[in-house]
Amino acid sequence: MGFLFYAGRAKGTREVPIAGQVSLGLEADVNLYLAGGVYIWPTAESRWNFASMVTVPYIDVEVGATLDVGGASARRSQSAGNLFDLYFAPVIASFHIDQVRHLSFGLYVYAPTAEYDADRIANPGLNVWTASPTVNYTQLFQQGTLEFSVQGALDWYSENKDTDYKNGVVWRSEVLLIKRTASGWGIGAVGGWIQQLEDDSGPTADRLGGFKGRAFGVGPVVTYGRKWQGGEHVDVTFRLVDEFSVKNRFEGVPVSLMVGFGF
C-alpha cells in the first residue's frame, strides 16, 4: 500500500506541452494511491529468485495551465480522479552474489488502461505504454545495518496517438543510503537524477525544440521494519525529495509513504 503527493510547477516563462497544445507555465497537484502485490515464484535453493508484481493506482489530480484561446491567453484549471494506468512487472529476477551483495533485474510496465480525453488538460491516464527495464544493486555493511543501493532505469514511451506526441527515452538513476537500528527504525538519504536522452517528437515537440528535460533531487528517508517468528513482516518507508536544477520538467517536492506486508 502506498501514497504519493506531488505539487509540481513548470515556470510561467517557459512554454510547456499539454493536451496537444502549448501552455505558458503549468501547475499540477497530484495525489496517487497504490495497492499492489508481489508473487515470489517457488524455486529451488539457488542464487536466483524470480517474482512478478502488479499495482493498481488511483489518481486525484488538479492541473492549471495558461492556454492560447482565440489569440488571447486564458487561464484554465481542471481536476480528475479515477483509476490510473495499471502498473506491473511480468518478471523481476534477483541474483544473490553473496549474503551482503545483491542484484535485481526487472521489466516494469505502465499500460494505458485509464480514461483519457485529448481535449482535457487533466486526465486520470497518460494514453501511452511505458516500458522501464531496471537494474538495482544493493550491498550491506556493518553486519547488515548499513544499506547502500543504486538503481538505473530507462523509460521507453509509445506515441500518444490522440495528440501526435511521443516522449523521448528517459534515463533515471537513484542512490540510497540507510542506517538501521536494532529497534527496527532506519534513517538515511536518497539522491536521484532524471535525464532525457533524446528529444520528444511530434508537431508540438518540434515547435518547442524537442523539449528535452532533466531534474535532480535529494532528500531524507525514514524506514521501520519488523519481523515475526512465523515469517510475517511489515516494512514502512517515508521519503521526501527536493528537486533542483530542473529543465523542461515539473519541479516540486514529492512525498511518499509506502507500507509493505509479507506473508
C-alpha positions in Angstrom: 0.0 0.0 0.0 1.3 3.5 -0.7 0.5 7.2 -1.1 2.4 9.8 -3.0 1.8 13.6 -3.1 3.4 15.9 -5.6 2.9 19.6 -6.2 4.8 20.3 -9.4 5.3 23.6 -11.2 6.7 24.4 -14.6 7.7 28.1 -14.6 5.5 30.5 -16.4 8.3 31.9 -18.6 8.6 28.6 -20.4 6.2 27.1 -22.9 5.1 23.6 -21.9 3.2 20.9 -24.0 -0.2 19.8 -22.6 -3.1 18.0 -24.3 -1.7 18.6 -27.7 -1.4 22.4 -27.1 1.2 24.7 -25.6 0.8 26.4 -22.2 2.8 29.3 -20.8 3.6 27.6 -17.5 1.9 24.6 -15.9 0.9 23.5 -12.4 -0.2 20.1 -11.1 -1.2 18.8 -7.7 -1.2 15.0 -7.7 -2.4 12.5 -5.1 -1.6 8.9 -6.0 -2.8 5.9 -4.0 -1.3 2.5 -4.6 -2.4 -1.1 -3.8 -0.4 -4.0 -5.2 1.1 -7.4 -4.6 4.3 -9.3 -5.4 4.3 -13.0 -6.0 7.6 -14.8 -5.4 8.0 -17.8 -7.7 8.7 -21.1 -5.9 12.3 -22.1 -6.9 14.9 -24.5 -5.6 17.6 -23.1 -3.4 20.0 -21.1 -5.6 21.4 -17.7 -6.1 18.5 -16.8 -8.3 14.9 -15.8 -7.3 12.1 -14.6 -9.5 8.9 -12.6 -8.8 6.0 -10.9 -10.6 4.3 -7.7 -9.4 1.1 -5.8 -10.2 -0.1 -2.5 -8.8 -3.5 -0.8 -9.1 -3.1 3.0 -8.7 -5.8 5.6 -8.1 -5.1 9.2 -9.0 -6.6 12.5 -7.9 -5.0 15.4 -10.0 -5.6 19.1 -10.4 -4.0 20.9 -13.3 -3.7 24.6 -14.1 -2.5 25.9 -17.5 -2.4 29.2 -19.4 -3.6 28.5 -23.0 -4.0 30.4 -26.2 -7.7 30.9 -26.8 -8.7 32.8 -29.9 -5.3 34.7 -29.9 -5.5 35.6 -26.2 -4.1 33.9 -23.1 -6.6 32.4 -20.8 -6.2 30.6 -17.5 -7.7 27.1 -17.4 -8.0 24.7 -14.5 -9.3 21.1 -14.3 -9.3 18.2 -12.0 -9.8 14.5 -12.4 -10.0 11.5 -10.2 -10.1 7.8 -11.2 -8.0 4.7 -11.6 -4.6 5.5 -13.0 -2.8 3.3 -15.6 -2.1 -0.2 -14.5 1.5 -0.8 -13.3 3.0 -4.3 -13.4 6.3 -6.2 -13.8 5.9 -9.6 -15.6 9.3 -10.7 -14.2 11.8 -9.5 -11.6 15.0 -11.5 -11.3 17.2 -11.3 -8.3 20.7 -12.6 -8.1 22.4 -13.0 -4.8 26.2 -12.6 -5.2 26.7 -13.5 -1.6 24.9 -12.7 1.7 25.7 -8.9 1.5 25.7 -8.2 -2.2 22.6 -8.5 -4.4 21.5 -7.6 -7.9 18.0 -7.4 -9.4 16.7 -7.0 -12.9 13.1 -6.1 -13.7 10.9 -5.0 -16.6 8.3 -2.6 -15.3 5.3 -1.5 -17.5 2.6 1.1 -17.4 -0.3 0.1 -19.5 -2.8 2.8 -20.9 -5.8 1.4 -19.0 -7.1 4.6 -17.6 -9.6 7.1 -19.1 -8.1 9.7 -21.4 -9.6 12.7 -23.3 -7.3 14.7 -25.6 -9.4 17.8 -25.1 -8.8 17.8 -21.3 -5.7 19.1 -19.5 -6.4 16.9 -16.5 -6.7 13.1 -17.2 -6.6 10.0 -15.0 -4.3 8.3 -17.5 -1.4 9.1 -19.9 -2.7 7.3 -23.0 0.8 5.7 -23.7 2.6 2.5 -22.9 5.7 2.9 -20.8 8.3 0.1 -20.5 11.1 0.5 -17.9 13.9 -2.0 -17.8 15.6 -1.6 -14.4 18.7 -2.8 -12.7 19.4 -2.5 -8.9 22.5 -3.2 -6.9 22.4 -3.5 -3.0 25.3 -4.0 -0.6 25.1 -4.3 3.2 27.8 -3.2 5.6 28.3 -3.2 9.4 26.6 -6.6 10.0 23.7 -5.7 7.7 22.7 -2.5 9.5 24.0 -0.1 6.8 22.4 -0.5 3.3 23.7 1.1 0.1 21.7 0.8 -3.1 22.0 2.2 -6.6 19.4 1.9 -9.3 19.3 2.7 -13.0 16.3 2.5 -15.4 15.3 3.5 -18.9 11.8 4.7 -19.7 10.6 3.9 -23.3 7.3 5.6 -24.3 4.9 4.8 -27.1 3.3 7.6 -29.1 0.1 9.3 -27.9 -2.0 8.8 -31.0 -4.6 11.4 -29.9 -2.1 14.2 -29.6 0.7 13.1 -32.1 3.2 13.5 -29.2 6.0 11.0 -28.3 8.2 11.4 -25.3 11.9 10.7 -25.8 13.7 8.0 -23.9 14.5 9.0 -20.3 17.3 7.7 -18.0 16.7 7.5 -14.3 19.2 6.8 -11.6 19.0 6.8 -7.8 21.4 6.3 -4.9 20.1 5.3 -1.4 21.9 5.0 1.9 20.1 3.8 5.1 21.4 3.1 8.6 19.1 0.7 10.5 19.0 0.2 14.3 18.1 -2.9 16.4 14.7 -1.4 17.2 13.7 -1.6 13.5 14.0 2.1 12.7 16.2 3.4 9.9 17.3 6.8 8.7 19.1 7.8 5.6 19.2 9.8 2.4 18.2 9.4 -1.3 19.6 11.2 -4.3 18.2 11.0 -7.9 18.9 12.1 -11.4 16.5 12.1 -14.3 18.0 12.8 -17.8 16.1 12.7 -21.1 18.4 11.1 -23.7 16.6 12.1 -26.9 14.2 14.9 -28.0 10.4 14.5 -27.8 8.8 14.2 -31.3 5.7 15.4 -33.0 4.4 18.8 -34.2 4.1 20.3 -30.7 7.5 18.9 -29.6 9.1 20.3 -32.8 7.7 23.8 -32.0 9.4 23.6 -28.6 12.7 22.4 -29.9 12.4 18.8 -28.7 11.6 19.8 -25.1 14.4 17.6 -23.7 14.4 17.7 -19.9 16.3 16.8 -16.8 16.0 17.0 -13.0 18.0 16.3 -9.8 16.7 15.6 -6.4 17.8 14.8 -2.8 16.1 14.3 0.5 15.7 12.2 3.7 14.4 8.7 4.1 12.9 7.1 7.2 12.1 3.4 7.5 10.7 1.0 10.0 10.7 -2.8 9.7 9.5 -5.6 12.0 9.5 -9.4 11.6 7.6 -12.1 13.4 8.6 -15.7 14.2 6.1 -17.0 11.6 7.9 -15.2 8.8 5.4 -12.4 8.5 6.9 -8.9 8.3 6.0 -5.2 7.8 8.1 -2.5 6.2 7.3 1.2 6.2 9.2 3.8 4.1 8.8 7.6 4.1 10.6 9.7 1.5 10.8 13.4 0.7 12.8 14.6 -2.3 13.6 18.3 -3.0 14.1 18.8 -6.8 16.6 21.3 -8.2 18.4 22.2 -11.4 15.2 21.2 -13.3 14.8 21.8 -17.1 11.7 21.2 -19.1 10.0 19.2 -16.4 7.8 19.8 -13.3 9.7 21.0 -10.3 8.5 20.3 -6.7 8.9 18.2 -3.6 7.4 14.7 -4.0 6.5 13.0 -0.7 5.7 9.3 -0.4 4.7 6.8 2.2 4.9 3.1 1.4 3.8 0.2 3.6 4.6 -3.4 2.7 3.3 -6.6 4.3 4.9 -10.0 3.8 3.3 -13.4 4.4 
